[in-house]
Each structure stands twice: as structure tokens, then as C-alpha cells.
Amino acid sequence: MPRLAFAQSFWDGYDTLEKPVRAGVRKAMAKFQTMSTAELNADKGLHLESVENARDKRMRTIRITDFWRGVVLAPDDGSDVFLLVNVLPHDDAYTWAAKRLYSANSATRALEVRNAVALDELTPVYETASRSASRLLFEHVSDGTLRELGIDDQVLRAARSLASKAQLEAFSTLLPEDQLEVLQYLAEGFSPEEVYRDVVAVRRPADAPAEPVEDLATVIANTPARIRLVTGPQELEEALVKPFAAWRVFLHPSQRRVAYRTSFGGPVQVTGGPGTGKTVAALHRVKHLLGRSDDSRVLLTTYTNALAAGLRDMLGLLLDEDEELLARVDVTTVDAFAHGVLRGAAATTPKPIGDREQRQLWEKVVKQLDLPFTARFLAQEYRHVVLGQDLRDLGAYLGASRRGRGTGLGPARRREVWSGVERFERLLRDRGETTHLGICARAADLLAGGPAPYAHVVIDEAQDLHPAQWRVLRAAVSPGPDDLFITGDPHQRIYDSRVSLGSLGIATAGRSFRLRVNYRSTEEILAWSARLLAPVTVDALEGDGTDSLAGYRSLLHGRRPQAQGYATRQEETEALVDRVRGLLDEGLAPHEIGVCARFNLSLDAAEEKLKAAGIPVLRVKGQTAQGTEGVRLATMHAMKGLEFRAVSVLGVGEGAVPFAREITQREADALQHEADLLRERCLLFVACTRAREALSVTWSGVPSPFLPHVA
């Protein structure tokens, strides 16, 4: 019986196919699985045909509909695995198939594809230009080293003709996947040793033979990051009905080495830009930890209810809804976990209040005590210094470091601040209220006095957690091997939380990993979005040093983002309606389109116009009903953890992004001013990187100063 495998190139295009074509794919693939190899070769229904003048003689096409063909790589070595690599209109399928050549990478042993015809045509052009170049991109790397990293003769010739990273980018859609990434790493300045460790070693199977093999079934088995082998009709139907869900929990080898390592000696940190699979790595780590014992309990946590709901759904998918395993995992927010600790220790607990109520109380404190500070300053001092360092009395505050605060305070001024802190906390007690961070502080104290409730704690989106939240997580698990598994991206820090993990007893030195390849968005979207953060530096999660997007890339390509200004908000909203109509006409489902803005007011106008045009919409507030049809509308903050095939970001104008009211005046506190601006930049970065294929950024009037100067 022939076996069927699906290449990532097929999945990338499957979602964009019209429904009749997708139905044709399901019908053809189901029929494929009922036939013997001999029947397949002779069958007139699937029309398995050779491709004339193909660079790869194994190329075949099969009938999907009257006008669509599937491109298949067929075995010529006696094996029985066929690989579906693409579905295209009839003529395009034959043209595409004739140019592609599949081969096994000599270093990673994985199956790769290249546009061999285009490479042969383009390389001589660059070779001619390279003769006048002052330096070449890879002149510092020997042929022998490149071959050890998996670069073959055709790609080596092309690489030797390149003088810049821009020229490498021109070749990027033509080169084999693993070889392209090796060259991109080298071009970014990584050493051959680092490239071997981070690209080759993580992808090469542990049991790989000493010499490369060309047996198609073996090479396909060596390529789990880009190829999925389907073993039966039920798995085939599930994959085709919900292909995106199936890949949401798929693990790249570089992630697998981290997620499934038998044991770590202490806390582990995994960082990386948007779409690099940090959350997927965290979920697989949970699965691995559950499999190590029959009774250990795991806390899987993050910072918002919506993100926790998403984790819960994805974990269920990964664990095949195994109720016994799922019962051993608590998936919740840090604040909800802390509140549960308090409820378990007392009959009644203070009610936590939100940011607006806290601001009102601080204003009352300033007025009652006639303090020479603004309510905003006191709230920030309380959050960053008092709660950040867990200061419990005046003596501790007088001796505390205020690093990161731009306004100096002598002893007399600190005493005035502390009088405000005491009054604020007294007002809370009198009202039977507290703050979420206050609950975390109390929960950490309670946990410190007893046995830790969990064997392991896995933390997703860690960049936005406050030190008080970190303390309760530190207390939730005993220090030791595999205690904390932390994932996050400092470039997506959208709340003003500052932390030094080392100062909290969380040391990740020697156990830190960075993911650099995006599996969600196109390179065009990533490059545009990264320019939003280019003017600034971003502190690392550990609190010491900075984090960088160097080497961060996608192997997917698509249309360039659109940035467009309008004279009025009404014109901007009307243009949004036209844009959404166009996306729907292209075949996108309404729920695959996301619209976001800094304020709900902008979304109200968008919702009204879209509904008037007959377009279904759904506002995203907390948890969104799965399967509910409608274009998703969300604030920039609510976009975290979401992703869409197309995203429109509205209202990116001066005064809104950054939001003037949220920015501390420079003369009041220069450091806080810069921190506020960075937070707003990161918020826009998060909103833009929710897009997988298409991104539009618009404004009315004057554009945001954050926007890169591109069309």
C-alpha cells in the first residue's frame, strides 16, 4: 500500500484554496489511500502523470478537479511513500513541478527543494557582477566549511557570487530550506560553529547514518519539521479538515531539543520573536513532564484569561483530550492562581481592583496628604519599587535602590512617599479591597510556609509578569531540576513590568535558548514590523543586558505590508470596509481577518461600517467563542496571543500611538518617559506581527512617529 506524506509547501497554500478545490483534495487523497502502488500507477481516476522536461524525474501530477492538479514526488527506489508538495491550477502545476528539484541535505539529512532552473539562470548574472565587488558575502568561509554545513555544489556556486545580504534575499525563494538558513546565519555574523550547533545539529536525527542516503522514505522521515506522514484515513481527514490546528502544536527540531530534553538542572528560559514557536515548545514541555511520572502536577500559566484559554485548547489538542493527563495540569493566569491560594487559606479574601480605581485612590491620597507628587508618580513608585522589591516598611524603602527611576528622592522625600503608600494601603483595607499584585504578594507568603503545590511550573508570555507575580510562581515549586520552564519575548512587553530574574532566585545561566525562525508570518511582515523597534534597545528577560532580533527570520514570503494615511477617520474606516471586502473576495473566511486599534472608540466605528456593509463581525473581549463566524475586532492589547491570515491596524496616528495620556512627561521622569514610549512601540509591534500573510497599517491626519518610512 502506498503511504502519503504532506509537505509544508502544501499546507501553506491549502488554506487559500477555494472550497470546491479543497473538497477535491480530500476526495483525491482518500482515494489514494485505498489503492495499491500498482493500481495507483495504472489508475485513470487520479491520472498520475509524469512531468515533461522535469529537473526531478520523480515529479508527478494527479487530478484534483478539472482545472487543478496536485504535484507529487513519487519514489523511484522501491519505497512506497508519496509526497504531496503543492496544489495548483493545471498549467501552473506543470510549470512549477518542472523547475523544482528535491534532494537530501548532506548535513541535516532532511529533504529539501530548490528552484533549480531559476538558480541556474540567476547565478551567472551575479557571478558577473561579483567580479567588481569590493568584498563578497561569504569570502571568510571556506568551501570545505560550507560543505560541512550542508551546502551542495549548485548552492555553493550561487553563494560565492553574492556580495550582500540583499542579494542573498533575492535568492531566498530559490534555495533549499536548510541551506538557505545556514547562509542566512553566516550572513548575520554567526560563526560556523554556532551555525552547526543551532541549525545543523538540531535538525540532524540522532540516529542518522554516517553517510547521506537518497531513499525517499528515509529522507522524508528525517524531515519532521516540514513533512507530515499520514498513517490512516482518520488522520488524513482530521489533517485536511483542520490543517492549521494540526500544525499549531507541531514542533520544529530546534524546539524539540529543548522541549523533550530529559531533564534540566534548574530553571530554563526560551526566548524568540513572534511566531517562533515558544508557546508550542512550552506545551510540549508540559507533555514531556507529564510522561516522566504518573502523579506529578504541572502549573501552566500566563498573564491573561484569553491567553490561558488558548493554552488550554492547544494542550487538549496536543494531549488528544486525554482526561487523566489534562487533570494533572492546572492552566490558569498567575493572578487567578494566587487568588486561589488565598481562597484556600481564608474564608473571605479582599476584592482586587483595577487600574482606574487605583488611580482614583492615589489621587485621593495626594489630596488628603497634600503631597508634592502626582498620583501617576506615586502609582509608578509603588508598582516598580515598593511592590517590585517587596518592601514592607519605611526602613526597607529608605535603603532601597531606585534603579530605573529618573527622579531622585532624598530621605525626606522618601518619607513623604512612604506616608502616601501607607495611606493608600489603609484606604484599600478600609474598603475590603486590594490589588492583584497585593494578592500575589500574600499568596507568595502563604506558599513559603508550606510544601510547594507543583512539581513543575511552565510559564508562557513571561515578559509581562511583575516581580510580585514571579515570587508567587517561585514559591509554587521547590527549587531544583525542571522546576521552572519560561518562555517569552522582551520585544512583546506591552505592560510596564521590570524584573531581574536572578534577584528572585531564578537563575537561567547555561539554560537559555533562543528561537530565531518564524513559522507564522511572512518575511515581508517581519522585516517591516522589526523596523518599528530598530531605533531602541530592549532589556533581556533576566534584567541584565539586552535582547536582540538579530538572526530572526521567516522562510515564508508574500505581499509587502501596506501603510496608508487618510484625511479623515471616516475615509480611513470606509477604506477598511473596501479592504475587508477584497480579502473576502480572495477567499479568506471572515474569522481569518483581524482588525485592531489602540482604542475601542475606533473599533466601534469600524464595527458599524462593516455591519452596514453586510460583513459579520465579532468583538474580541477576553475569550472568543470558537467557530463563531465574523471578522475579529480587538484592541491592540487584546491581540496578544491571536493570529490571522490578514490584519488591519487602524488609527496609527500621532497622539494615539503612542497614546499621549500614557506617556510620562520627559521633564518629570526621563527614564519613565522612555519606558512608556518603548511599551507603546512594543504594543504596535505585537499588533502588526499577528498577521500571517497580509498586513495593513492606516491612520488619519499625521502618522505615528513610530512608523518606518516605507510605502
Beta strands, then each sheet from edge to edge (+ up, - down):
strand 1: 3-7
strand 2: 49-50
strand 3: 59-63
strand 4: 68-73
strand 5: 81-89
strand 6: 100-104
strand 7: 111-115
strand 8: 227-230
strand 9: 268-272
strand 10: 298-302
strand 11: 329-333
strand 12: 351-353
strand 13: 433-435
strand 14: 456-459
strand 15: 484-488
strand 16: 512-515
strand 17: 517-518
strand 18: 538-539
strand 19: 546-547
strand 20: 553-554
strand 21: 562-566
strand 22: 593-597
strand 23: 617-619
strand 24: 631-635
strand 25: 644-650
strand 26: 691-700
sheet 1: 2+ 3- 4+ 5- 1- 8+
sheet 2: 6+ 7-
sheet 3: 11+ 10+ 14+ 15+ 9+ 16+
sheet 4: 12+ 13+
sheet 5: 17+ 20+
sheet 6: 18+ 19-
sheet 7: 21+ 26+ 25+ 22+ 24+ 23+
end
